Amino acid sequence: MRLNLIALAASISFAGLAGAATGSITATKAELTNVLGTTTITWTTTGAPGAVVYVSGNGAAEQLMAASPSGTATPTWIQANRTFDFSLYSDSTKAELLGKVRVYTPVLNNSIESNHIKEVSISKVTGLKEDLCALYIATNSPLPEYCSKTVFVSSSVHTGNLGGPDGADAICNNLAANAGLTGKFKAWLSNPSARFTHSPYPYKDVVGANVALNWSDLTDGTLGWGIWHDEQGNYVGTWTNEKDMGEEVWTGTAPDGTPTGTSDCNNWTDANPWGTSDTALGMTIADDLRWTGPQTMEFCGAQHHIYCFEQ
C-alpha cells in the first residue's frame, strides 16, 4: 500500500550573543511510502563541543539521538500524521537550545505534492518562546503548554486610584512575580485593544483552564472559562445562599476590548469616596458578557480586584 504524503519541515536557528555557543539544525524534505519514511537531519555548532541532538515524537519525552558538535543523521522512522521535533542543545544538560527543526507529515487525499521546507531564522536576543510557538503555528501543529498566555484576577483589591493604567500593570507584575509566574503582564483596563498584544495563542488561567483560544476568541463576548483564580490559584468569589457568587473587578472595558464610559475614576487615579465613575465592572465567575461588565456607576473609593493578562 502506498500512502500519499507530504513531509513538511520547519526550522529555527539561533544567532548567539558574542562569545556564546551558536548552532543550526535542518531537515530535508521527504516522501513517505507505506507509512514510514526517511528524512535527513543536519546540524552544526560553534563553541559547543558537547552539543547533543534530541528528538520528540508527538510531544512525548525527548530521547537522545546524537552527541556531536556537528553531523548528519537519517531517521528512517518518520511516520504519517505525526510530528517530530529535533532539538539541538549546547550540551547534555540542555543548558541552551541552539536550534530546533520540526518534521510534520500529514496524509493527503490524492497525489503526492511537491514537498516544502519552511525556514525561519531569528535571533536569541528576541523572545525565544514566541519564536518557538510561531513555529508550531506555522506547521499547524498542537501547541505546547508554554505557548499559552496566563490570566488571573488579582488577590488584592484596590480603589479607583490604581496609579493609572501603568500603575495597574505594575500591580499585576508584582503579584505575578511573587507567585513565581514569568512573563510581562498588563491590567485589563479601559482600552486593552490598544494596550495589549493580540495573542494568537490560548489564554489560560493559572490552573490551566481554557479562558479563550486567542485574542479574537477573548473579545467575542464569551469566555471558555470564567476568570476566578488569582495569581496563586486560589478561588476569588463567595458562596451565598447555596449560590456561587463572583466578586467585582475594575475594567472600564467592553467585551471587545474597547473602553466604556468617559471618566474611569479620572483614568484610574481617583480614590474619592464620593467621586463616581461611569465605568464597567466585571464579575469573576462570569463567562458571558458580564465577565468584563456592563457600564455602571461606581464610587471611586470602592475596592475591587483587577484582571491581569500575560502579553
Long-range contacts (C-beta under 8 A, 24 or more apart in sequence): 1-34, 2-33, 2-34, 3-32, 3-33, 3-34, 3-35, 3-80, 3-107, 4-107, 4-108, 4-109, 4-110, 4-111, 4-112, 5-31, 5-32, 5-37, 5-80, 5-105, 5-106, 5-107, 5-108, 5-112, 6-31, 6-105, 6-106, 6-108, 6-112, 6-113, 6-115, 6-116, 7-31, 7-32, 7-37, 7-39, 7-78, 7-103, 7-104, 7-105, 7-115, 8-102, 8-103, 8-104, 8-105, 8-106, 8-115, 8-116, 8-117, 8-118, 8-139, 9-39, 9-101, 9-102, 9-103, 9-104, 9-116, 9-117, 9-118, 10-101, 10-102, 10-104, 10-117, 10-118, 10-119, 10-120, 10-135, 10-138, 10-139, 11-99, 11-100, 11-101, 11-102, 11-117, 11-118, 11-119, 11-120, 12-99, 12-100, 12-101, 12-120, 12-121, 12-122, 12-131, 12-132, 12-135, 13-98, 13-99, 13-121, 13-122, 14-97, 14-98, 14-99, 14-122, 14-123, 14-124, 14-128, 15-121, 15-122, 15-123, 15-124, 16-46, 16-47, 16-98, 16-124, 17-124, 17-125, 19-47, 20-47, 20-96, 20-124, 21-45, 21-46, 21-47, 21-48, 21-51, 21-90, 21-96, 21-98, 22-46, 22-47, 22-48, 22-98, 23-48, 23-51, 23-88, 23-90, 23-98, 23-99, 24-88, 24-98, 24-99, 25-53, 25-86, 25-87, 25-88, 25-98, 25-99, 25-100, 25-101, 26-101, 26-117, 26-119, 27-86, 27-101, 27-102, 27-103, 27-117, 28-117, 29-115, 29-116, 29-117, 30-78, 30-103, 30-105, 30-115, 31-112, 31-115, 32-78, 32-79, 32-80, 32-105, 35-79, 35-80, 36-76, 36-77, 36-78, 36-79, 37-76, 37-78, 37-79, 37-105, 38-74, 38-75, 38-76, 38-78, 39-74, 39-75, 39-78, 39-103, 40-72, 40-73, 40-74, 41-65, 41-72, 41-73, 41-74, 41-75, 41-86, 41-101, 42-71, 42-72, 43-70, 43-71, 43-72, 43-88, 43-99, 44-69, 44-70, 45-69, 45-70, 45-88, 45-90, 45-98, 48-90, 48-91, 48-98, 50-90, 50-91, 50-92, 51-88, 51-89, 51-90, 51-91, 51-98, 52-88, 52-89, 52-91, 52-92, 52-94, 53-86, 53-87, 53-88, 53-89, 54-86, 54-87, 54-89, 54-94, 55-84, 55-85, 55-86, 55-87, 56-84, 56-85, 56-87, 57-82, 57-83, 57-84, 57-85, 58-82, 58-83, 58-84, 59-83, 59-142, 59-144, 62-87, 67-92, 78-103, 78-105, 79-105, 80-105, 80-106, 80-107, 81-105, 81-106, 81-107, 83-139, 83-141, 83-142, 97-128, 100-132, 100-135, 102-135, 102-136, 102-139, 102-141, 104-139, 104-140, 104-141, 106-140, 133-201, 137-200, 143-201, 143-202, 145-208, 147-201, 147-202, 148-201, 148-202, 148-203, 148-204, 149-183, 149-199, 149-201, 149-202, 149-203, 149-204, 149-309, 149-310, 149-311, 150-176, 150-181, 150-183, 150-185, 150-203, 150-204, 150-205, 150-206, 150-309, 150-310, 151-203, 151-204, 151-205, 151-206, 151-211, 151-227, 151-307, 151-308, 151-309, 151-310, 152-176, 152-181, 152-205, 152-206, 152-227, 152-229, 152-230, 152-231, 152-307, 152-308, 153-227, 153-228, 153-229, 153-230, 153-236, 153-247, 153-249, 153-284, 153-305, 153-306, 153-307, 153-308, 154-230, 154-231, 154-305, 154-306, 154-307, 154-308, 155-230, 155-231, 155-232, 155-234, 155-236, 155-305, 156-305, 157-303, 157-304, 157-305, 158-250, 158-303, 158-304, 158-305, 158-306, 159-265, 159-271, 159-300, 159-301, 159-302, 159-303, 160-250, 160-264, 160-265, 160-266, 160-268, 160-269, 160-270, 160-271, 160-272, 160-275, 160-277, 160-279, 160-298, 160-300, 160-301, 160-302, 161-265, 161-268, 161-269, 161-270, 161-271, 161-300, 162-187, 162-189, 162-250, 162-268, 162-269, 162-306, 163-268, 163-269, 164-267, 164-268, 164-269, 165-189, 165-190, 165-195, 165-267, 165-268, 167-268, 168-268, 168-306, 171-306, 171-308, 172-306, 172-308, 172-309, 175-230, 175-231, 175-308, 176-231, 176-308, 176-310, 178-231, 179-206, 179-231, 179-232, 181-206, 181-231, 181-310, 183-310, 183-311, 184-310, 184-311, 185-308, 185-309, 185-310, 185-311, 186-308, 186-309, 186-311, 187-306, 187-307, 187-308, 187-309, 188-251, 188-253, 188-282, 188-292, 188-306, 188-307, 188-308, 188-309, 189-250, 189-251, 189-252, 189-253, 189-264, 189-268, 189-306, 190-252, 190-253, 190-259, 190-264, 190-267, 190-268, 191-253, 191-257, 191-258, 191-259, 192-253, 192-257, 192-309, 193-219, 193-256, 193-257, 193-258, 196-257, 196-309, 196-311, 197-311, 199-311, 203-309, 205-229, 206-230, 206-231, 206-232, 206-233, 207-233, 218-257, 219-255, 219-256, 219-257, 220-255, 221-255, 221-256, 221-288, 221-289, 222-287, 222-288, 222-289, 223-286, 223-287, 223-288, 223-291, 224-287, 225-287, 226-284, 226-285, 226-286, 226-287, 226-291, 227-284, 227-291, 227-307, 228-284, 228-285, 231-308, 236-284, 236-305, 237-284, 237-285, 244-285, 245-285, 246-283, 246-284, 246-285, 246-286, 247-283, 247-284, 247-304, 247-305, 248-281, 248-282, 248-283, 248-284, 248-293, 248-304, 248-305, 249-281, 249-282, 249-283, 249-284, 249-293, 249-304, 249-305, 249-306, 249-307, 250-279, 250-281, 250-282, 250-304, 250-305, 250-306, 251-279, 251-280, 251-281, 251-282, 251-292, 251-293, 251-307, 252-277, 252-279, 252-280, 253-280, 253-282, 253-292, 253-293, 254-280, 254-292, 255-289, 255-291, 255-292, 260-295, 261-295, 265-300, 266-300, 270-300, 271-300, 271-301, 272-299, 272-300, 272-301, 273-299, 273-300, 273-301, 274-299, 274-301, 275-299, 275-300, 275-301, 276-300, 282-307
